Amino acid sequence: TGSTLAVIAFYCKRPVHTRLFGLFAQTLWLIYTIVTFNLVAALQNMIQIVAALLGLLRDYQEYRAGRALAQKA
C-alpha cells in the first residue's frame, strides 16, 4: 500500500497532493520498518515525514499570505 501511494504521489500535478500522498506512504513504510526492526530505514522514513510536514506547513503559510493579500486588494 505504501508503494502504491508513493507511485500515485509521483503522478500528482500539484505539490500539495504529492506531499500528502507521500506523507501517507512514508507513514505506512515507517510502520513496516518498525515492525521489522529496521532502525536505519525507520530513521529515514521519519526524516521524510518531517520534510513532508514542513513542506505542507510552508504551502499553508503561502496560501494564507495569498488570501490575506487578496482580501486587502
All heavy atoms as TSV, in Angstrom:
chain	resi	resn	atom	element	x	y	z
A	1	THR	N	N	0.828	-1.191	0.000
A	1	THR	CA	C	0.000	0.000	0.000
A	1	THR	C	C	0.872	1.255	0.000
A	1	THR	O	O	0.580	2.221	-0.701
A	1	THR	CB	C	-0.946	0.010	1.216
A	1	THR	OG1	O	-1.693	-1.202	1.218
A	1	THR	CG2	C	-1.890	1.184	1.162
A	2	GLY	N	N	1.946	1.214	0.799
A	2	GLY	CA	C	2.858	2.356	0.839
A	2	GLY	C	C	3.495	2.616	-0.511
A	2	GLY	O	O	3.619	3.771	-0.946
A	3	SER	N	N	3.896	1.566	-1.192
A	3	SER	CA	C	4.489	1.725	-2.528
A	3	SER	C	C	3.478	2.263	-3.519
A	3	SER	O	O	3.799	3.112	-4.356
A	3	SER	CB	C	5.023	0.380	-3.029
A	3	SER	OG	O	6.111	-0.034	-2.245
A	4	THR	N	N	2.255	1.790	-3.443
A	4	THR	CA	C	1.212	2.258	-4.351
A	4	THR	C	C	0.945	3.745	-4.132
A	4	THR	O	O	0.833	4.505	-5.101
A	4	THR	CB	C	-0.089	1.457	-4.137
A	4	THR	OG1	O	0.201	0.075	-4.352
A	4	THR	CG2	C	-1.182	1.903	-5.083
A	5	LEU	N	N	0.865	4.166	-2.890
A	5	LEU	CA	C	0.653	5.586	-2.605
A	5	LEU	C	C	1.832	6.429	-3.084
A	5	LEU	O	O	1.645	7.546	-3.570
A	5	LEU	CB	C	0.423	5.796	-1.112
A	5	LEU	CG	C	-0.924	5.323	-0.578
A	5	LEU	CD1	C	-0.975	5.459	0.933
A	5	LEU	CD2	C	-2.055	6.094	-1.215
A	6	ALA	N	N	3.043	5.896	-2.957
A	6	ALA	CA	C	4.219	6.626	-3.426
A	6	ALA	C	C	4.178	6.808	-4.938
A	6	ALA	O	O	4.506	7.878	-5.459
A	6	ALA	CB	C	5.491	5.899	-3.012
A	7	VAL	N	N	3.772	5.778	-5.664
A	7	VAL	CA	C	3.656	5.880	-7.128
A	7	VAL	C	C	2.591	6.901	-7.503
A	7	VAL	O	O	2.793	7.723	-8.404
A	7	VAL	CB	C	3.363	4.502	-7.754
A	7	VAL	CG1	C	2.988	4.632	-9.215
A	7	VAL	CG2	C	4.558	3.579	-7.591
A	8	ILE	N	N	1.473	6.883	-6.806
A	8	ILE	CA	C	0.420	7.870	-7.072
A	8	ILE	C	C	0.951	9.278	-6.821
A	8	ILE	O	O	0.672	10.209	-7.588
A	8	ILE	CB	C	-0.825	7.580	-6.206
A	8	ILE	CG1	C	-1.493	6.282	-6.662
A	8	ILE	CG2	C	-1.822	8.745	-6.272
A	8	ILE	CD1	C	-2.575	5.787	-5.735
A	9	ALA	N	N	1.747	9.443	-5.773
A	9	ALA	CA	C	2.316	10.762	-5.445
A	9	ALA	C	C	3.178	11.284	-6.587
A	9	ALA	O	O	3.177	12.491	-6.872
A	9	ALA	CB	C	3.135	10.671	-4.160
A	10	PHE	N	N	3.900	10.412	-7.265
A	10	PHE	CA	C	4.768	10.851	-8.366
A	10	PHE	C	C	3.969	11.393	-9.541
A	10	PHE	O	O	4.485	12.187	-10.313
A	10	PHE	CB	C	5.667	9.716	-8.834
A	10	PHE	CG	C	6.729	9.340	-7.847
A	10	PHE	CD1	C	6.906	8.022	-7.485
A	10	PHE	CD2	C	7.545	10.297	-7.275
A	10	PHE	CE1	C	7.885	7.659	-6.583
A	10	PHE	CE2	C	8.529	9.954	-6.366
A	10	PHE	CZ	C	8.704	8.636	-6.015
A	11	TYR	N	N	2.726	10.980	-9.695
A	11	TYR	CA	C	1.916	11.411	-10.815
A	11	TYR	C	C	1.033	12.619	-10.499
A	11	TYR	O	O	0.355	13.129	-11.394
A	11	TYR	CB	C	1.046	10.257	-11.330
A	11	TYR	CG	C	1.853	9.251	-12.101
A	11	TYR	CD1	C	2.285	8.073	-11.510
A	11	TYR	CD2	C	2.189	9.491	-13.432
A	11	TYR	CE1	C	3.038	7.152	-12.216
A	11	TYR	CE2	C	2.943	8.582	-14.147
A	11	TYR	CZ	C	3.369	7.405	-13.536
A	11	TYR	OH	O	4.119	6.513	-14.231
A	12	CYS	N	N	1.033	13.068	-9.262
A	12	CYS	CA	C	0.237	14.238	-8.899
A	12	CYS	C	C	0.846	15.498	-9.498
A	12	CYS	O	O	2.061	15.672	-9.489
A	12	CYS	CB	C	0.147	14.378	-7.382
A	12	CYS	SG	S	-0.829	13.110	-6.595
A	13	LYS	N	N	-0.005	16.380	-9.993
A	13	LYS	CA	C	0.480	17.608	-10.620
A	13	LYS	C	C	0.681	18.726	-9.604
A	13	LYS	O	O	1.515	19.587	-9.795
A	13	LYS	CB	C	-0.482	18.051	-11.708
A	13	LYS	CG	C	-0.516	17.068	-12.848
A	13	LYS	CD	C	-1.351	17.543	-13.991
A	13	LYS	CE	C	-1.459	16.366	-14.943
A	13	LYS	NZ	N	-1.392	16.582	-16.274
A	14	ARG	N	N	-0.082	18.701	-8.533
A	14	ARG	CA	C	0.045	19.756	-7.518
A	14	ARG	C	C	0.972	19.281	-6.408
A	14	ARG	O	O	0.813	18.176	-5.876
A	14	ARG	CB	C	-1.326	20.095	-6.933
A	14	ARG	CG	C	-2.238	20.730	-7.998
A	14	ARG	CD	C	-3.552	21.155	-7.452
A	14	ARG	NE	N	-3.353	22.176	-6.419
A	14	ARG	CZ	C	-4.252	22.446	-5.475
A	14	ARG	NH1	N	-5.384	21.805	-5.445
A	14	ARG	NH2	N	-4.004	23.372	-4.582
A	15	PRO	N	N	1.956	20.100	-6.034
A	15	PRO	CA	C	2.909	19.703	-4.991
A	15	PRO	C	C	2.243	19.334	-3.663
A	15	PRO	O	O	2.701	18.432	-2.974
A	15	PRO	CB	C	3.809	20.927	-4.829
A	15	PRO	CG	C	3.720	21.628	-6.136
A	15	PRO	CD	C	2.313	21.376	-6.639
A	16	VAL	N	N	1.151	20.000	-3.329
A	16	VAL	CA	C	0.491	19.692	-2.060
A	16	VAL	C	C	-0.062	18.265	-2.072
A	16	VAL	O	O	0.013	17.556	-1.062
A	16	VAL	CB	C	-0.590	20.749	-1.715
A	16	VAL	CG1	C	-1.765	20.659	-2.656
A	16	VAL	CG2	C	-1.040	20.608	-0.275
A	17	HIS	N	N	-0.581	17.828	-3.216
A	17	HIS	CA	C	-1.084	16.459	-3.311
A	17	HIS	C	C	0.064	15.456	-3.254
A	17	HIS	O	O	-0.061	14.395	-2.636
A	17	HIS	CB	C	-1.899	16.263	-4.587
A	17	HIS	CG	C	-3.165	17.037	-4.592
A	17	HIS	ND1	N	-3.762	17.468	-5.753
A	17	HIS	CD2	C	-3.957	17.467	-3.580
A	17	HIS	CE1	C	-4.862	18.138	-5.447
A	17	HIS	NE2	N	-5.003	18.152	-4.141
A	18	THR	N	N	1.177	15.809	-3.891
A	18	THR	CA	C	2.358	14.942	-3.834
A	18	THR	C	C	2.814	14.765	-2.387
A	18	THR	O	O	3.122	13.659	-1.945
A	18	THR	CB	C	3.505	15.534	-4.672
A	18	THR	OG1	O	3.055	15.678	-6.017
A	18	THR	CG2	C	4.728	14.654	-4.638
A	19	ARG	N	N	2.845	15.858	-1.644
A	19	ARG	CA	C	3.273	15.787	-0.244
A	19	ARG	C	C	2.291	14.971	0.605
A	19	ARG	O	O	2.704	14.204	1.471
A	19	ARG	CB	C	3.442	17.184	0.325
A	19	ARG	CG	C	4.639	17.893	-0.232
A	19	ARG	CD	C	4.872	19.229	0.462
A	19	ARG	NE	N	5.935	19.942	-0.190
A	19	ARG	CZ	C	5.748	20.893	-1.099
A	19	ARG	NH1	N	4.540	21.259	-1.425
A	19	ARG	NH2	N	6.775	21.489	-1.659
A	20	LEU	N	N	1.006	15.141	0.368
A	20	LEU	CA	C	0.014	14.396	1.153
A	20	LEU	C	C	0.096	12.898	0.892
A	20	LEU	O	O	0.128	12.097	1.836
A	20	LEU	CB	C	-1.399	14.904	0.858
A	20	LEU	CG	C	-1.761	16.249	1.471
A	20	LEU	CD1	C	-3.102	16.737	0.936
A	20	LEU	CD2	C	-1.792	16.147	2.982
A	21	PHE	N	N	0.139	12.509	-0.379
A	21	PHE	CA	C	0.266	11.088	-0.699
A	21	PHE	C	C	1.591	10.537	-0.185
A	21	PHE	O	O	1.653	9.427	0.343
A	21	PHE	CB	C	0.147	10.845	-2.213
A	21	PHE	CG	C	-1.265	10.742	-2.696
A	21	PHE	CD1	C	-1.859	11.793	-3.366
A	21	PHE	CD2	C	-2.006	9.594	-2.473
A	21	PHE	CE1	C	-3.160	11.702	-3.822
A	21	PHE	CE2	C	-3.312	9.487	-2.925
A	21	PHE	CZ	C	-3.890	10.551	-3.599
A	22	GLY	N	N	2.655	11.323	-0.325
A	22	GLY	CA	C	3.959	10.894	0.178
A	22	GLY	C	C	3.967	10.744	1.689
A	22	GLY	O	O	4.580	9.824	2.225
A	23	LEU	N	N	3.273	11.631	2.364
A	23	LEU	CA	C	3.187	11.559	3.826
A	23	LEU	C	C	2.514	10.264	4.262
A	23	LEU	O	O	3.017	9.559	5.152
A	23	LEU	CB	C	2.414	12.770	4.357
A	23	LEU	CG	C	2.222	12.855	5.860
A	23	LEU	CD1	C	3.556	13.028	6.555
A	23	LEU	CD2	C	1.309	14.015	6.193
A	24	PHE	N	N	1.413	9.925	3.630
A	24	PHE	CA	C	0.731	8.677	3.969
A	24	PHE	C	C	1.572	7.458	3.608
A	24	PHE	O	O	1.641	6.484	4.361
A	24	PHE	CB	C	-0.640	8.603	3.302
A	24	PHE	CG	C	-1.639	9.551	3.895
A	24	PHE	CD1	C	-2.267	10.492	3.102
A	24	PHE	CD2	C	-1.952	9.513	5.241
A	24	PHE	CE1	C	-3.189	11.373	3.637
A	24	PHE	CE2	C	-2.866	10.384	5.792
A	24	PHE	CZ	C	-3.484	11.328	4.989
A	25	ALA	N	N	2.236	7.524	2.462
A	25	ALA	CA	C	3.084	6.405	2.047
A	25	ALA	C	C	4.225	6.196	3.033
A	25	ALA	O	O	4.501	5.060	3.458
A	25	ALA	CB	C	3.635	6.656	0.644
A	26	GLN	N	N	4.887	7.271	3.423
A	26	GLN	CA	C	6.014	7.140	4.353
A	26	GLN	C	C	5.555	6.682	5.737
A	26	GLN	O	O	6.286	5.977	6.435
A	26	GLN	CB	C	6.782	8.458	4.451
A	26	GLN	CG	C	7.552	8.789	3.201
A	26	GLN	CD	C	8.455	7.651	2.762
A	26	GLN	OE1	O	9.114	7.006	3.555
A	26	GLN	NE2	N	8.464	7.391	1.467
A	27	THR	N	N	4.360	7.090	6.136
A	27	THR	CA	C	3.836	6.630	7.423
A	27	THR	C	C	3.627	5.117	7.405
A	27	THR	O	O	3.976	4.425	8.370
A	27	THR	CB	C	2.524	7.353	7.756
A	27	THR	OG1	O	2.770	8.768	7.766
A	27	THR	CG2	C	1.981	6.921	9.096
A	28	LEU	N	N	3.093	4.605	6.305
A	28	LEU	CA	C	2.917	3.152	6.198
A	28	LEU	C	C	4.257	2.438	6.179
A	28	LEU	O	O	4.428	1.392	6.823
A	28	LEU	CB	C	2.098	2.814	4.950
A	28	LEU	CG	C	0.636	3.256	4.992
A	28	LEU	CD1	C	-0.022	3.019	3.647
A	28	LEU	CD2	C	-0.109	2.535	6.095
A	29	TRP	N	N	5.228	3.008	5.469
A	29	TRP	CA	C	6.557	2.395	5.444
A	29	TRP	C	C	7.220	2.478	6.818
A	29	TRP	O	O	7.952	1.563	7.212
A	29	TRP	CB	C	7.439	3.051	4.380
A	29	TRP	CG	C	7.206	2.467	3.043
A	29	TRP	CD1	C	6.589	3.061	1.982
A	29	TRP	CD2	C	7.560	1.154	2.605
A	29	TRP	NE1	N	6.541	2.194	0.926
A	29	TRP	CE2	C	7.138	1.017	1.276
A	29	TRP	CE3	C	8.203	0.081	3.217
A	29	TRP	CZ2	C	7.325	-0.147	0.552
A	29	TRP	CZ3	C	8.387	-1.077	2.480
A	29	TRP	CH2	C	7.951	-1.181	1.174
A	30	LEU	N	N	6.968	3.543	7.554
A	30	LEU	CA	C	7.518	3.660	8.904
A	30	LEU	C	C	6.976	2.541	9.792
A	30	LEU	O	O	7.736	1.916	10.549
A	30	LEU	CB	C	7.191	5.028	9.506
A	30	LEU	CG	C	7.645	5.255	10.950
A	30	LEU	CD1	C	9.160	5.171	11.058
A	30	LEU	CD2	C	7.146	6.594	11.453
A	31	ILE	N	N	5.702	2.284	9.710
A	31	ILE	CA	C	5.117	1.190	10.494
A	31	ILE	C	C	5.784	-0.136	10.131
A	31	ILE	O	O	6.154	-0.923	11.007
A	31	ILE	CB	C	3.589	1.134	10.268
A	31	ILE	CG1	C	2.933	2.382	10.857
A	31	ILE	CG2	C	2.995	-0.144	10.862
A	31	ILE	CD1	C	1.489	2.569	10.429
A	32	TYR	N	N	5.972	-0.369	8.835
A	32	TYR	CA	C	6.604	-1.605	8.382
A	32	TYR	C	C	8.035	-1.713	8.905
A	32	TYR	O	O	8.451	-2.779	9.378
A	32	TYR	CB	C	6.588	-1.662	6.848
A	32	TYR	CG	C	7.353	-2.827	6.288
A	32	TYR	CD1	C	6.813	-4.109	6.324
A	32	TYR	CD2	C	8.607	-2.665	5.729
A	32	TYR	CE1	C	7.510	-5.192	5.809
A	32	TYR	CE2	C	9.314	-3.735	5.221
A	32	TYR	CZ	C	8.764	-4.995	5.267
A	32	TYR	OH	O	9.467	-6.061	4.774
A	33	THR	N	N	8.798	-0.626	8.835
A	33	THR	CA	C	10.196	-0.696	9.283
A	33	THR	C	C	10.299	-0.887	10.790
A	33	THR	O	O	11.242	-1.513	11.264
A	33	THR	CB	C	10.977	0.556	8.846
A	33	THR	OG1	O	10.343	1.718	9.370
A	33	THR	CG2	C	11.081	0.640	7.339
A	34	ILE	N	N	9.340	-0.367	11.529
A	34	ILE	CA	C	9.352	-0.579	12.981
A	34	ILE	C	C	9.032	-2.041	13.299
A	34	ILE	O	O	9.674	-2.652	14.150
A	34	ILE	CB	C	8.369	0.386	13.678
A	34	ILE	CG1	C	8.916	1.816	13.604
A	34	ILE	CG2	C	8.132	-0.024	15.125
A	34	ILE	CD1	C	7.941	2.877	14.062
A	35	VAL	N	N	8.042	-2.597	12.599
A	35	VAL	CA	C	7.664	-3.994	12.825
A	35	VAL	C	C	8.826	-4.937	12.490
A	35	VAL	O	O	9.044	-5.936	13.174
A	35	VAL	CB	C	6.401	-4.354	12.002
A	35	VAL	CG1	C	6.138	-5.845	11.986
A	35	VAL	CG2	C	5.197	-3.610	12.555
A	36	THR	N	N	9.591	-4.604	11.450
A	36	THR	CA	C	10.716	-5.459	11.043
A	36	THR	C	C	12.030	-5.078	11.725
A	36	THR	O	O	13.070	-5.638	11.404
A	36	THR	CB	C	10.906	-5.407	9.512
A	36	THR	OG1	O	11.175	-4.056	9.124
A	36	THR	CG2	C	9.683	-5.955	8.799
A	37	PHE	N	N	11.989	-4.126	12.647
A	37	PHE	CA	C	13.157	-3.680	13.411
A	37	PHE	C	C	14.287	-3.169	12.523
A	37	PHE	O	O	15.466	-3.375	12.796
A	37	PHE	CB	C	13.681	-4.792	14.331
A	37	PHE	CG	C	12.675	-5.233	15.344
A	37	PHE	CD1	C	12.023	-6.434	15.203
A	37	PHE	CD2	C	12.356	-4.420	16.415
A	37	PHE	CE1	C	11.080	-6.839	16.128
A	37	PHE	CE2	C	11.416	-4.807	17.345
A	37	PHE	CZ	C	10.767	-6.028	17.196
A	38	ASN	N	N	13.944	-2.491	11.446
A	38	ASN	CA	C	14.934	-1.885	10.562
A	38	ASN	C	C	15.075	-0.419	10.978
A	38	ASN	O	O	14.389	0.460	10.462
A	38	ASN	CB	C	14.490	-2.019	9.104
A	38	ASN	CG	C	15.558	-1.595	8.141
A	38	ASN	OD1	O	16.518	-0.927	8.510
A	38	ASN	ND2	N	15.392	-1.976	6.885
A	39	LEU	N	N	15.975	-0.160	11.912
A	39	LEU	CA	C	16.083	1.161	12.517
A	39	LEU	C	C	16.594	2.219	11.546
A	39	LEU	O	O	16.165	3.368	11.601
A	39	LEU	CB	C	16.966	1.096	13.752
A	39	LEU	CG	C	16.453	0.165	14.851
A	39	LEU	CD1	C	17.406	0.152	16.032
A	39	LEU	CD2	C	15.063	0.577	15.291
A	40	VAL	N	N	17.509	1.861	10.666
A	40	VAL	CA	C	18.028	2.836	9.706
A	40	VAL	C	C	16.918	3.291	8.765
A	40	VAL	O	O	16.758	4.494	8.503
A	40	VAL	CB	C	19.219	2.242	8.925
A	40	VAL	CG1	C	19.683	3.190	7.838
A	40	VAL	CG2	C	20.367	1.925	9.876
A	41	ALA	N	N	16.136	2.368	8.250
A	41	ALA	CA	C	15.025	2.723	7.366
A	41	ALA	C	C	13.963	3.506	8.138
A	41	ALA	O	O	13.342	4.426	7.581
A	41	ALA	CB	C	14.420	1.471	6.742
A	42	ALA	N	N	13.736	3.178	9.406
A	42	ALA	CA	C	12.762	3.916	10.217
A	42	ALA	C	C	13.217	5.366	10.382
A	42	ALA	O	O	12.398	6.291	10.264
A	42	ALA	CB	C	12.590	3.249	11.573
A	43	LEU	N	N	14.496	5.576	10.618
A	43	LEU	CA	C	15.024	6.936	10.743
A	43	LEU	C	C	14.851	7.700	9.429
A	43	LEU	O	O	14.420	8.857	9.423
A	43	LEU	CB	C	16.495	6.893	11.140
A	43	LEU	CG	C	17.195	8.243	11.243
A	43	LEU	CD1	C	16.559	9.085	12.343
A	43	LEU	CD2	C	18.671	8.038	11.511
A	44	GLN	N	N	15.142	7.043	8.333
A	44	GLN	CA	C	14.991	7.662	7.018
A	44	GLN	C	C	13.532	8.030	6.761
A	44	GLN	O	O	13.235	9.108	6.260
A	44	GLN	CB	C	15.518	6.705	5.933
A	44	GLN	CG	C	15.404	7.215	4.531
A	44	GLN	CD	C	14.198	6.669	3.803
A	44	GLN	OE1	O	13.641	5.644	4.156
A	44	GLN	NE2	N	13.774	7.375	2.779
A	45	ASN	N	N	12.606	7.161	7.130
A	45	ASN	CA	C	11.182	7.451	6.957
A	45	ASN	C	C	10.744	8.613	7.836
A	45	ASN	O	O	9.934	9.442	7.411
A	45	ASN	CB	C	10.341	6.215	7.255
A	45	ASN	CG	C	10.391	5.210	6.133
A	45	ASN	OD1	O	10.323	5.566	4.972
A	45	ASN	ND2	N	10.524	3.947	6.477
A	46	MET	N	N	11.269	8.684	9.044
A	46	MET	CA	C	10.923	9.801	9.929
A	46	MET	C	C	11.409	11.122	9.338
A	46	MET	O	O	10.706	12.133	9.408
A	46	MET	CB	C	11.507	9.580	11.314
A	46	MET	CG	C	10.749	8.540	12.119
A	46	MET	SD	S	11.303	8.456	13.814
A	46	MET	CE	C	12.410	7.067	13.718
A	47	ILE	N	N	12.590	11.115	8.743
A	47	ILE	CA	C	13.115	12.332	8.113
A	47	ILE	C	C	12.222	12.745	6.952
A	47	ILE	O	O	11.892	13.925	6.786
A	47	ILE	CB	C	14.573	12.115	7.658
A	47	ILE	CG1	C	15.480	11.995	8.885
A	47	ILE	CG2	C	15.043	13.240	6.735
A	47	ILE	CD1	C	16.885	11.531	8.574
A	48	GLN	N	N	11.787	11.781	6.152
A	48	GLN	CA	C	10.912	12.105	5.029
A	48	GLN	C	C	9.543	12.601	5.494
A	48	GLN	O	O	8.960	13.489	4.868
A	48	GLN	CB	C	10.748	10.898	4.114
A	48	GLN	CG	C	11.997	10.606	3.323
A	48	GLN	CD	C	11.808	9.461	2.349
A	48	GLN	OE1	O	10.878	8.670	2.485
A	48	GLN	NE2	N	12.680	9.376	1.371
A	49	ILE	N	N	9.038	12.056	6.583
A	49	ILE	CA	C	7.760	12.516	7.132
A	49	ILE	C	C	7.886	13.959	7.613
A	49	ILE	O	O	7.025	14.801	7.330
A	49	ILE	CB	C	7.273	11.576	8.256
A	49	ILE	CG1	C	6.814	10.243	7.652
A	49	ILE	CG2	C	6.160	12.217	9.071
A	49	ILE	CD1	C	6.553	9.153	8.674
A	50	VAL	N	N	8.967	14.268	8.314
A	50	VAL	CA	C	9.187	15.641	8.785
A	50	VAL	C	C	9.314	16.591	7.600
A	50	VAL	O	O	8.745	17.688	7.605
A	50	VAL	CB	C	10.427	15.711	9.709
A	50	VAL	CG1	C	10.821	17.152	9.991
A	50	VAL	CG2	C	10.152	14.970	11.007
A	51	ALA	N	N	10.042	16.173	6.559
A	51	ALA	CA	C	10.198	17.020	5.371
A	51	ALA	C	C	8.844	17.275	4.708
A	51	ALA	O	O	8.557	18.409	4.285
A	51	ALA	CB	C	11.159	16.366	4.387
A	52	ALA	N	N	8.008	16.263	4.613
A	52	ALA	CA	C	6.678	16.439	4.015
A	52	ALA	C	C	5.823	17.372	4.859
A	52	ALA	O	O	5.109	18.231	4.333
A	52	ALA	CB	C	5.990	15.087	3.845
A	53	LEU	N	N	5.891	17.223	6.175
A	53	LEU	CA	C	5.114	18.097	7.056
A	53	LEU	C	C	5.589	19.547	6.951
A	53	LEU	O	O	4.769	20.470	6.934
A	53	LEU	CB	C	5.205	17.610	8.500
A	53	LEU	CG	C	4.435	16.333	8.809
A	53	LEU	CD1	C	4.768	15.841	10.218
A	53	LEU	CD2	C	2.942	16.546	8.648
A	54	LEU	N	N	6.903	19.752	6.879
A	54	LEU	CA	C	7.428	21.113	6.724
A	54	LEU	C	C	6.995	21.712	5.387
A	54	LEU	O	O	6.666	22.898	5.307
A	54	LEU	CB	C	8.952	21.114	6.855
A	54	LEU	CG	C	9.500	20.851	8.256
A	54	LEU	CD1	C	11.015	20.725	8.223
A	54	LEU	CD2	C	9.061	21.934	9.223
A	55	GLY	N	N	6.989	20.911	4.340
A	55	GLY	CA	C	6.522	21.387	3.043
A	55	GLY	C	C	5.054	21.763	3.072
A	55	GLY	O	O	4.646	22.784	2.508
A	56	LEU	N	N	4.246	20.949	3.736
A	56	LEU	CA	C	2.818	21.267	3.863
A	56	LEU	C	C	2.606	22.536	4.682
A	56	LEU	O	O	1.742	23.356	4.356
A	56	LEU	CB	C	2.070	20.094	4.494
A	56	LEU	CG	C	1.857	18.891	3.592
A	56	LEU	CD1	C	1.337	17.704	4.402
A	56	LEU	CD2	C	0.903	19.228	2.461
A	57	LEU	N	N	3.395	22.717	5.724
A	57	LEU	CA	C	3.302	23.933	6.535
A	57	LEU	C	C	3.661	25.152	5.696
A	57	LEU	O	O	2.969	26.171	5.745
A	57	LEU	CB	C	4.220	23.830	7.751
A	57	LEU	CG	C	4.278	25.048	8.652
A	57	LEU	CD1	C	2.924	25.289	9.296
A	57	LEU	CD2	C	5.344	24.867	9.714
A	58	ARG	N	N	4.725	25.049	4.897
A	58	ARG	CA	C	5.111	26.152	4.029
A	58	ARG	C	C	4.008	26.455	3.009
A	58	ARG	O	O	3.666	27.613	2.773
A	58	ARG	CB	C	6.408	25.824	3.300
A	58	ARG	CG	C	6.928	27.004	2.480
A	58	ARG	CD	C	8.039	26.607	1.568
A	58	ARG	NE	N	7.479	25.676	0.592
A	58	ARG	CZ	C	8.175	24.749	-0.031
A	58	ARG	NH1	N	9.443	24.596	0.216
A	58	ARG	NH2	N	7.596	23.949	-0.909
A	59	ASP	N	N	3.418	25.413	2.422
A	59	ASP	CA	C	2.320	25.621	1.471
A	59	ASP	C	C	1.143	26.324	2.134
A	59	ASP	O	O	0.539	27.219	1.547
A	59	ASP	CB	C	1.849	24.285	0.883
A	59	ASP	CG	C	2.849	23.674	-0.071
A	59	ASP	OD1	O	3.749	24.395	-0.549
A	59	ASP	OD2	O	2.728	22.461	-0.333
A	60	TYR	N	N	0.825	25.927	3.353
A	60	TYR	CA	C	-0.293	26.535	4.069
A	60	TYR	C	C	-0.003	28.006	4.373
A	60	TYR	O	O	-0.877	28.860	4.222
A	60	TYR	CB	C	-0.570	25.762	5.358
A	60	TYR	CG	C	-1.693	26.346	6.173
A	60	TYR	CD1	C	-3.003	26.260	5.728
A	60	TYR	CD2	C	-1.442	27.001	7.376
A	60	TYR	CE1	C	-4.044	26.814	6.463
A	60	TYR	CE2	C	-2.473	27.549	8.110
A	60	TYR	CZ	C	-3.772	27.449	7.657
A	60	TYR	OH	O	-4.788	28.008	8.382
A	61	GLN	N	N	1.223	28.303	4.785
A	61	GLN	CA	C	1.578	29.694	5.074
A	61	GLN	C	C	1.519	30.555	3.815
A	61	GLN	O	O	1.055	31.689	3.852
A	61	GLN	CB	C	2.966	29.768	5.707
A	61	GLN	CG	C	3.001	29.246	7.116
A	61	GLN	CD	C	4.400	29.172	7.683
A	61	GLN	OE1	O	5.383	29.165	6.948
A	61	GLN	NE2	N	4.492	29.116	9.001
A	62	GLU	N	N	1.972	30.010	2.684
A	62	GLU	CA	C	1.891	30.748	1.425
A	62	GLU	C	C	0.437	30.957	1.015
A	62	GLU	O	O	0.074	32.019	0.514
A	62	GLU	CB	C	2.653	30.008	0.331
A	62	GLU	CG	C	4.148	30.057	0.502
A	62	GLU	CD	C	4.883	29.217	-0.520
A	62	GLU	OE1	O	4.226	28.570	-1.367
A	62	GLU	OE2	O	6.127	29.205	-0.475
A	63	TYR	N	N	-0.395	29.952	1.248
A	63	TYR	CA	C	-1.826	30.058	0.934
A	63	TYR	C	C	-2.467	31.157	1.773
A	63	TYR	O	O	-3.214	31.991	1.266
A	63	TYR	CB	C	-2.502	28.712	1.176
A	63	TYR	CG	C	-4.002	28.757	1.097
A	63	TYR	CD1	C	-4.659	28.832	-0.124
A	63	TYR	CD2	C	-4.771	28.720	2.260
A	63	TYR	CE1	C	-6.035	28.873	-0.202
A	63	TYR	CE2	C	-6.153	28.759	2.198
A	63	TYR	CZ	C	-6.774	28.837	0.972
A	63	TYR	OH	O	-8.142	28.876	0.914
A	64	ARG	N	N	-2.160	31.165	3.072
A	64	ARG	CA	C	-2.734	32.185	3.955
A	64	ARG	C	C	-2.252	33.572	3.580
A	64	ARG	O	O	-3.026	34.534	3.606
A	64	ARG	CB	C	-2.379	31.892	5.410
A	64	ARG	CG	C	-3.241	30.793	5.984
A	64	ARG	CD	C	-3.040	30.621	7.452
A	64	ARG	NE	N	-3.216	31.887	8.150
A	64	ARG	CZ	C	-2.784	32.118	9.375
A	64	ARG	NH1	N	-2.139	31.189	10.034
A	64	ARG	NH2	N	-2.975	33.269	9.956
A	65	ALA	N	N	-0.976	33.699	3.224
A	65	ALA	CA	C	-0.436	35.002	2.840
A	65	ALA	C	C	-1.101	35.479	1.551
A	65	ALA	O	O	-1.427	36.665	1.421
A	65	ALA	CB	C	1.078	34.910	2.651
A	66	GLY	N	N	-1.331	34.588	0.615
A	66	GLY	CA	C	-2.005	34.952	-0.628
A	66	GLY	C	C	-3.442	35.377	-0.389
A	66	GLY	O	O	-3.930	36.325	-1.018
A	67	ARG	N	N	-4.122	34.695	0.503
A	67	ARG	CA	C	-5.507	35.073	0.824
A	67	ARG	C	C	-5.574	36.425	1.500
A	67	ARG	O	O	-6.467	37.225	1.242
A	67	ARG	CB	C	-6.144	34.029	1.745
A	67	ARG	CG	C	-6.840	32.933	0.973
A	67	ARG	CD	C	-7.620	32.075	1.877
A	67	ARG	NE	N	-8.960	32.656	2.063
A	67	ARG	CZ	C	-9.912	32.069	2.750
A	67	ARG	NH1	N	-9.685	30.913	3.338
A	67	ARG	NH2	N	-11.090	32.620	2.873
A	68	ALA	N	N	-4.586	36.703	2.389
A	68	ALA	CA	C	-4.562	37.977	3.086
A	68	ALA	C	C	-4.337	39.115	2.083
A	68	ALA	O	O	-4.961	40.177	2.188
A	68	ALA	CB	C	-3.466	37.990	4.150
A	69	LEU	N	N	-3.450	38.900	1.110
A	69	LEU	CA	C	-3.221	39.934	0.088
A	69	LEU	C	C	-4.467	40.128	-0.777
A	69	LEU	O	O	-4.799	41.258	-1.134
A	69	LEU	CB	C	-2.028	39.547	-0.784
A	69	LEU	CG	C	-0.660	39.685	-0.145
A	69	LEU	CD1	C	0.409	39.142	-1.078
A	69	LEU	CD2	C	-0.379	41.137	0.199
A	70	ALA	N	N	-5.150	39.050	-1.108
A	70	ALA	CA	C	-6.356	39.144	-1.932
A	70	ALA	C	C	-7.472	39.890	-1.202
A	70	ALA	O	O	-8.233	40.648	-1.818
A	70	ALA	CB	C	-6.828	37.763	-2.333
A	71	GLN	N	N	-7.553	39.718	0.101
A	71	GLN	CA	C	-8.599	40.403	0.864
A	71	GLN	C	C	-8.308	41.890	1.007
A	71	GLN	O	O	-9.225	42.701	1.078
A	71	GLN	CB	C	-8.752	39.755	2.247
A	71	GLN	CG	C	-9.407	38.399	2.184
A	71	GLN	CD	C	-9.511	37.755	3.555
A	71	GLN	OE1	O	-8.937	38.247	4.531
A	71	GLN	NE2	N	-10.210	36.641	3.611
A	72	LYS	N	N	-7.027	42.258	1.040
A	72	LYS	CA	C	-6.662	43.673	1.156
A	72	LYS	C	C	-6.901	44.412	-0.153
A	72	LYS	O	O	-7.141	45.603	-0.154
A	72	LYS	CB	C	-5.203	43.817	1.560
A	72	LYS	CG	C	-4.943	43.452	2.988
A	72	LYS	CD	C	-3.495	43.653	3.353
A	72	LYS	CE	C	-3.233	43.228	4.775
A	72	LYS	NZ	N	-1.826	43.398	5.139
A	73	ALA	N	N	-6.840	43.712	-1.249
A	73	ALA	CA	C	-6.985	44.365	-2.566
A	73	ALA	C	C	-8.413	44.688	-2.908
A	73	ALA	O	O	-9.365	44.546	-2.335
A	73	ALA	CB	C	-6.416	43.461	-3.647
